[in-house]
Amino acid sequence: MQHVINMNFIKRNAVVNYRNNYAIFLIDWVSSIIESNKIIIVEGKKDKKALVELGIDDNIIYLQDALYKVVDKIISLNKEVIILTDFDTEGKKLYSALKKGFEKEGVIVDKTFREALRRYTKVSHIEGMHGTYN
């Protein structure tokens, strides 16, 4: 079921002009993440707070431990993950390291939501998302 939700989100991407309608994009994006029930990894407390303010309040982990500890924790939960680090240099490095660590251990990384943010919005930092949606 989780993959069906993502496919619906992708199909809707092709129909709706998200580039010109951030509000509709964000509503669809948030709804799809909530329905996916996947673990979401963000860089810090402010990123987590922004997602909570958007209505995503379950399954969010922010990076307060070493990366290997985060990977080990997710492996023990046996769940798919969504990595939502920032699009700056540090965020891209973290994304790459986490993705590599998860995939090495057989954890599936869902790239749909991160790629949609990059493609359809001007969001550069996750913590900056909440102000636009309210």
Order of alpha helices (4+ residues) and beta strands (2+ residues): alpha-alpha-beta-alpha-beta-alpha-beta-alpha-alpha-alpha
